[in-house]
Amino acid sequence: MNRLRHVLPGLLLLTVSVTSHAAIQIVTTTQDLAALAEAVGGEYVKVQSLTPGTRDPHFAVAKPSMIRKVFRADLLLIIGADMEIGWLPPLLQSARNARVQPGNSGHLDLSSAVPILGKRSGPVSRAMGDVHAKGNPHYWLDPRNGVHMARAIAARLGELDPEHAASYEQRFQAFEQTMDNKLPGWRAELAYLDSKPVIAYHTSFVYLADAFGFRIVDEVEPKPGIAPSAASLSSLLTRIKAENIGILIMEPYYERRSARYLNEQTGINVAVLPQSVGAQKGIDNYFDLFDAIVAAFKNVEEY
């Protein structure tokens, strides 16, 4: 019994020590946010994404496994700008985790950390298609915004875990330096697109265009989220021919029939661009994503 009295305090101290140094449980709504959290969090965080990079992040279903992840989370990272409006609110309600509710320290909306394009001043209705009143939420596709996002994540981690704040800042500085080194190379490889008109399938790539200097002049979708019709494709075909538009860009998860038709009728090149970390094999981090996007521009689809 006396030996047990001496052992128990030691075990208690060990338990407290392990608990105090347990990894911060981070849950993200996309794999892009997960990649950024891993980049600045390192060994002090455990990160899980609620959606895979192969899917359209606008749409998800609140599964029990997702509810469990949010219930256990210390920090929830979201894209915001209404990207997750269709599925995240009921998920948060079901998870019943006060730490990660909006307004609390465990909830970080990264749209507040970047300049948002396409904000609407007037009323928005479903008749306009899948339009976001708070602006275009695809801001992670500008690599410059990745730096803003990583900085915000590192700062919040430092608040939640002051003991390792210096490490989070150091890892952010390394991330920023890598971006400073890689961005000029990406721009050089895509310099041929400067000021060129481009057709996009959806309104996803406005930030990419802003970062690399090309102009998105139209979309295959007549309205965001609305499937193209024969009439809308005919009108687009006429514009492509009249303005000699040479490239169409789209995400891997959209139907290819419309792009194939436009290619056959006009000869427009089609570049299928990965839109997220995890969209394709080998895109394991945020820098991989832009390496793959640059490569995709040079490997257009053959029809």
Order of alpha helices (4+ residues) and beta strands (2+ residues): alpha-beta-alpha-beta-alpha-beta-alpha-beta-alpha-alpha-beta-alpha-beta-alpha-beta-alpha-beta-alpha
